[in-house]
Amino acid sequence: MWDADTDAFVNTFAGHSNTVTCGDFTPDGELICSGSDDATLRIWDRESAHCSHVVGGHGFHTQGLTCLAITWDSQSIVTGSQDSSVHIVSIKSGQVVGALVGHTNSVECIGISPRYCFFVIRSWNECWRLYDRSVAQYNTYGLPIDLASFTPVVCRYNWVATGSIDQTLIIWDLTHQAIRSVCEHDDGVTCLAWIGSSRYVASGCIDGTVRVWDSLSGELARILSGHRDVVQSLAVSADCNSIVSVSSDKSARVFDISMFK
């Protein structure tokens, strides 16, 4: 882990026996959750790098984890795996508290709505599904996606953005179950991040650019350039003044996005 302000090295979180494939901070910033090809989920203390829970074995995934998402209340983790299953884990206890079944291929993408009402789940070579917890059922959609990002809890729009290597970013209105806008790219979309409570969403691309979009109109607001290879991930600062992009060119860049707050 690195300090974004000083570029200083902070800590190493060691324990997985195979490649770490996914990870994230809890929204309160206190913990880090990581998934691995060793078929385990680990929960770490951010300050001490102590591992408080190792989730694995019977009742959990039988193959490597591919993705994870953390609920906005920092209480639960939803994990996807090569074994086609989705599990829900309590962060406090480290216990598996639920599972979702029905996929026939590796689960590649999970997104959670801010109020924990919906999951977006996509498995390899399948359509994506919107799981409604209130009625415990799926709605299946035919358009291909590779990733998804819900509007934050502070945002007044109940939307989800989905991206794909087919060069499209689609804004979905969850309230009306309809497409709000389609944002066409010059290359595949690899990662997404909403900018706080604003109407803007950022996309990272295979061509090395970060693009900021107006989700209401579907228009391109800004192109942020500098990377020489695929943008792999995006993160927006808590004050929404900056966005950090990480690329396959082995660099991380910080861009000013204060004008989009």
Secondary structure, DSSP 8 states (H G I E B T S, - for coil): -B-TTT--B-------SS-EEEEEE-TTSSEEEEEETTS-EEEEETTT--EEEEE-STTS-SS-EEEEEE-TTSSEEEEEETTS-EEEEETTT--EEEEE----S-EEEEEE-TTS-EEEEEETTS-EEEEETTTTEEEEE-S--SEEEE--TT-S--EEEEE-TTSEEEEEETTTTEEEEEEE-SS-EEEEEE-TTSSEEEEEETTS-EEEEETTT--EEEEE---SS-EEEEEE-TTSSEEEEEETTS-EEEEE-GGG-
